[in-house]
Amino acid sequence: MSSGEEASLPDWAVVTQKRRDHVSRVVALLAHWAESMKLPSTESKGWLDAGAWHDALRDENEATLRDTTGEHDRPVGMLHGPAAALRLEANGERRLDVLDAIRWHTVGNARWSRTGRALYMADFLEPGRTFMQADRAFLAGRVPEAFDAVFRQVVRMRMEWVLREGKGLANETVELWNSVR
């Protein structure tokens, strides 16, 4: 998929047009980074697929997400990634880096490959989000030459937001922070 193409969602996706637009911006950002970094085609394809599929079940109802994941304690906003990864795996997806990127994109994962890290950054830095636009645009522009440094900054910014909003930190988020600080 080139940066000009619309993200290809699975036929089972449950998303609004607003979510489709977000996914398209995430994929465009990932495509730009992959091209700028001259990634091998297999890695680039993984990034684009992870971007296209990460929110495939973002607008699914809570009961279905809980039934799909078997998770009854986590906040519902954390379930669409694991649910989408399970659905993709059931439909034959075998790339663990893509599945792990999608599964953990809302909370992070300390054992991610570059695919998960790229998706985590693109989901946060995509230009359609209205907060801290100049800062996020600056960071997005630095990803190709300072991937790890920008990733660390994005993890920090996302953790600060969670703490500022008084939300609880997922264990995976704490593990991720401890792996990059």
Order of alpha helices (4+ residues) and beta strands (2+ residues): alpha-alpha-alpha-alpha-alpha-alpha-alpha-alpha-alpha
